[in-house]
Amino acid sequence: MLLYGCQAAPNGSASDFLRERAALAGELIQSLEGEVDADAEAAWSAEIRTRLDQVDAGTATTIPWSEARSSHPRRSGRDPRA
């Protein structure tokens, strides 16, 4: 299955798919930045690792993308910038 530029293995785990998406997101963000803050990069890497470990262990609380997307402030009319 191809989704947002990520190729998920047919029998791959959800965490494999998330790792691939996280790597793609990281590359996109990096392409927008000039200098990389090493401390921030390390902190984000640790946070991503923690979250992926929770997914692998089955302890992560997840919600469907459609629900997450609909709860975004700009989509629900709660955006303070609007």
N, CA and C of each residue as an Amber inpcrd file, in Angstrom:
protein
   246
   0.8520000  -1.1720000   0.0000000   0.0000000   0.0000000   0.0000000
   0.8950000   1.2320000   0.0000000   0.6070000   2.1850000  -0.8500000
   1.3650000   3.4240000  -0.9250000   0.5260000   4.5310000  -0.3340000
   1.0420000   5.2120000   0.6710000   0.2950000   6.2660000   1.3380000
   1.2370000   7.3990000   1.6730000   0.9750000   8.5760000   1.1430000
   1.7890000   9.7530000   1.4070000   3.2740000   9.4970000   1.1730000
   3.5880000   8.7680000   0.1170000   4.9850000   8.5460000  -0.2250000
   5.6720000   7.4510000   0.5570000   4.9460000   6.6970000   1.3580000
   5.5430000   5.6160000   2.1340000   5.0800000   4.2850000   1.5700000
   5.9830000   3.3610000   1.4610000   5.6420000   2.0350000   0.9720000
   5.5870000   1.0920000   2.1650000   4.3850000   0.7010000   2.5690000
   4.2290000  -0.2170000   3.6980000   4.3380000  -1.6460000   3.1900000
   5.0670000  -2.4760000   3.9000000   5.1620000  -3.8780000   3.5320000
   3.8030000  -4.5250000   3.7300000   3.4040000  -5.4130000   2.8210000
   2.0830000  -6.0300000   2.9380000   1.8520000  -6.6850000   4.2930000
   2.8780000  -7.3010000   4.8350000   2.7380000  -7.9520000   6.1370000
   3.5390000  -7.2330000   7.2140000   3.8960000  -5.9850000   6.9630000
   4.6790000  -5.2140000   7.9240000   3.8280000  -4.7790000   9.1000000
   4.4880000  -4.4440000  10.1890000   3.7690000  -4.0200000  11.3800000
   3.4070000  -2.5440000  11.2870000   2.4920000  -2.1390000  12.1360000
   2.1000000  -0.7320000  12.1920000   3.2960000   0.1330000  12.5580000
   4.1550000  -0.3620000  13.4280000   5.3110000   0.4380000  13.8320000
   6.2990000   0.6010000  12.6760000   6.4180000  -0.4070000  11.7990000
   7.2770000  -0.2570000  10.6240000   6.7560000   0.8640000   9.7390000
   5.4580000   0.8830000   9.5400000   4.8290000   1.9110000   8.7250000
   5.0260000   3.2850000   9.3720000   4.8560000   3.3670000  10.6910000
   5.0430000   4.6410000  11.3930000   6.4940000   5.1030000  11.3270000
   7.4180000   4.1720000  11.4380000   8.8420000   4.5320000  11.3300000
   9.1310000   5.1380000   9.9560000   8.5750000   4.5200000   8.9270000
   8.7920000   5.0070000   7.5690000   8.1810000   6.3960000   7.3950000
   6.9830000   6.5960000   7.9130000   6.3370000   7.9110000   7.8240000
   7.1160000   8.9410000   8.6340000   7.6050000   8.5590000   9.8150000
   8.3780000   9.4890000  10.6430000   9.6670000   9.8930000   9.9370000
  10.3020000   8.9400000   9.2730000  11.5330000   9.2500000   8.5390000
  11.2440000  10.2290000   7.4070000  10.1460000  10.0090000   6.6940000
   9.7680000  10.9150000   5.6160000   9.4660000  12.3090000   6.1640000
   8.7180000  12.3670000   7.2530000   8.3980000  13.6590000   7.8620000
   9.6700000  14.3830000   8.2960000  10.5990000  13.6390000   8.8710000
  11.8620000  14.2370000   9.2930000  12.6400000  14.8130000   8.1220000
  12.6520000  14.0940000   7.0120000  13.3490000  14.5810000   5.8230000
  12.6880000  15.8410000   5.2760000  11.3630000  15.8740000   5.2840000
  10.6610000  17.0590000   4.8020000  10.9380000  18.2680000   5.6900000
  10.8940000  18.0750000   6.9820000  11.1660000  19.1750000   7.9170000
  12.6050000  19.6510000   7.7580000  13.5070000  18.7070000   7.6410000
  14.9180000  19.0610000   7.4980000  15.1570000  19.8760000   6.2340000
  14.4030000  19.5980000   5.1880000  14.5910000  20.3260000   3.9360000
  14.1480000  21.7860000   4.0570000  13.3530000  22.1150000   5.0690000
  12.8800000  23.4780000   5.2690000  13.7870000  24.2870000   6.1870000
  14.6090000  23.6220000   6.9440000  15.4320000  24.2800000   7.9460000
  16.8360000  24.5440000   7.4270000  17.4180000  25.6290000   7.9180000
  18.8030000  25.9240000   7.5990000  19.7210000  25.1820000   8.5460000
  19.7460000  25.6060000   9.7870000  20.5870000  24.9750000  10.7960000
  19.7720000  23.9540000  11.5790000  20.4300000  22.8960000  12.0020000
  19.7730000  21.8710000  12.7920000  20.1840000  22.0440000  14.2440000
  19.1980000  22.1200000  15.1160000  19.4520000  22.2030000  16.5540000
  19.6590000  20.7730000  17.0520000  20.8920000  20.4290000  17.3690000
  21.2340000  19.0570000  17.7530000  20.4560000  18.6020000  18.9820000
  20.2500000  19.4960000  19.9600000  19.5040000  19.1250000  21.1660000
  18.0390000  18.8410000  20.8460000  17.4520000  19.6860000  20.0060000
  16.0600000  19.4740000  19.6160000  15.9360000  18.1880000  18.8070000
  16.8750000  17.9500000  17.9190000  16.8630000  16.7300000  17.1120000
  16.9440000  15.4920000  17.9990000  17.8130000  15.5300000  18.9970000
  17.9530000  14.3970000  19.9120000  16.6840000  14.1950000  20.7280000
  16.0790000  15.2930000  21.1680000  14.8460000  15.2020000  21.9550000
  13.7080000  14.6070000  21.1210000  13.5810000  15.0530000  19.8660000
  12.5340000  14.5070000  18.9920000  12.7980000  13.0390000  18.6930000
  14.0450000  12.6770000  18.4690000  14.3760000  11.2720000  18.2090000
  14.0020000  10.3900000  19.3910000  14.2820000  10.8750000  20.5930000
  13.9260000  10.1220000  21.7990000  12.4100000  10.0010000  21.9410000
  11.6920000  11.0820000  21.6560000  10.2310000  11.0580000  21.7500000
   9.6350000  10.0980000  20.7270000  10.1430000  10.1420000  19.5170000
   9.6530000   9.2280000  18.4720000   9.9250000   7.7840000  18.8700000
  11.1170000   7.5050000  19.3710000  11.4700000   6.1450000  19.8080000
  10.5140000   5.6860000  20.9130000  10.2290000   6.5530000  21.8780000
   9.3180000   6.2050000  22.9700000   7.9370000   5.8750000  22.4390000
   7.4430000   6.7000000  21.5340000   6.1020000   6.4650000  20.9790000
   6.0520000   5.1870000  20.1530000   7.0870000   4.9310000  19.3520000
   7.1130000   3.6930000  18.5720000   7.2110000   2.4710000  19.4670000
   7.9630000   2.5690000  20.5470000   8.0430000   1.4700000  21.5110000
   6.6710000   1.1950000  22.1240000   5.9060000   2.2560000  22.3920000
   4.5550000   2.0890000  22.9330000   3.6380000   1.4100000  21.9190000
   3.7650000   1.7720000  20.6410000   2.9720000   1.1200000  19.5930000
   3.3490000  -0.3570000  19.5240000   4.6560000  -0.6470000  19.5180000
   5.1170000  -2.0360000  19.4460000   4.6160000  -2.8570000  20.6420000
   4.5860000  -2.2490000  21.8180000   4.1750000  -2.9480000  23.0280000
   2.6540000  -3.0440000  23.1570000   1.9500000  -2.3200000  22.3010000
   0.4870000  -2.3310000  22.3770000  -0.0640000  -1.4650000  23.4840000
   0.7490000  -0.5630000  24.0100000   0.2960000   0.2940000  25.1070000
  -0.0710000   1.7010000  24.6570000   0.1240000   1.9870000  23.3830000
  -0.2030000   3.3170000  22.8560000  -1.7150000   3.4350000  22.6900000
  -2.2300000   4.5930000  22.9990000  -3.6310000   4.8770000  22.7380000
  -3.6930000   5.5670000  21.3900000  -4.3650000   4.9470000  20.4520000
  -4.4360000   5.5050000  19.1100000  -5.8770000   5.8470000  18.7550000
  -6.0190000   6.7290000  17.7950000  -7.3390000   7.0720000  17.2760000
  -7.2540000   7.0660000  15.7590000  -8.3570000   6.8440000  15.0820000
  -8.3290000   6.8610000  13.6200000  -7.9280000   8.2340000  13.0990000
  -7.2350000   8.2740000  11.9490000  -6.7940000   9.5240000  11.3440000
  -7.9800000  10.4570000  11.1140000  -9.1110000   9.9250000  10.6810000
 -10.2770000  10.7770000  10.4110000 -10.7170000  11.5160000  11.6660000
 -10.6280000  10.8490000  12.8150000 -10.9970000  11.4900000  14.0810000
  -9.9710000  12.5540000  14.4810000  -8.7020000  12.2320000  14.3320000
  -7.6460000  13.1970000  14.6670000  -7.7540000  14.4270000  13.7820000
  -7.9810000  14.1890000  12.5150000  -8.0770000  15.2980000  11.5620000
  -9.2760000  16.1770000  11.8560000 -10.4010000  15.5780000  12.1890000
 -11.6090000  16.3650000  12.4440000 -11.5340000  17.1260000  13.7610000
 -10.6600000  16.6910000  14.6650000 -10.5420000  17.3890000  15.9480000
  -9.5240000  18.5290000  15.9080000  -8.8640000  18.7180000  14.7640000
  -7.8950000  19.8010000  14.6180000  -8.6310000  21.1370000  14.7520000
  -8.0640000  22.0860000  15.4950000  -8.7580000  23.3690000  15.7290000
  -9.2180000  24.0880000  14.4660000  -8.4190000  24.0720000  13.4060000
  -8.8300000  24.7750000  12.1880000 -10.0050000  24.0830000  11.5040000
 -10.0890000  22.7970000  11.6230000 -11.1910000  22.0630000  11.0050000
 -12.4710000  22.1850000  11.8240000 -12.3450000  22.3490000  13.1180000
 -13.5330000  22.3810000  13.9810000 -14.0070000  23.7980000  14.2880000
 -13.3290000  24.7950000  13.7360000 -13.7360000  26.1840000  13.9780000
 -13.2230000  26.7460000  15.2950000 -12.3100000  26.0400000  15.9530000
 -11.7770000  26.5080000  17.2390000 -10.3950000  27.1300000  17.1140000
  -9.9530000  27.4110000  15.9040000  -8.6150000  27.9450000  15.6820000
  -8.5530000  29.3900000  16.1870000  -7.6990000  29.6580000  17.1820000
  -7.5960000  31.0230000  17.7240000  -7.0330000  32.0240000  16.7090000
  -6.3800000  31.5320000  15.6470000  -5.8220000  32.4210000  14.6400000
  -6.8750000  32.8590000  13.6270000  -8.0180000  32.2080000  13.6530000
  -9.0560000  32.5020000  12.6460000  -9.7430000  33.8340000  12.9240000
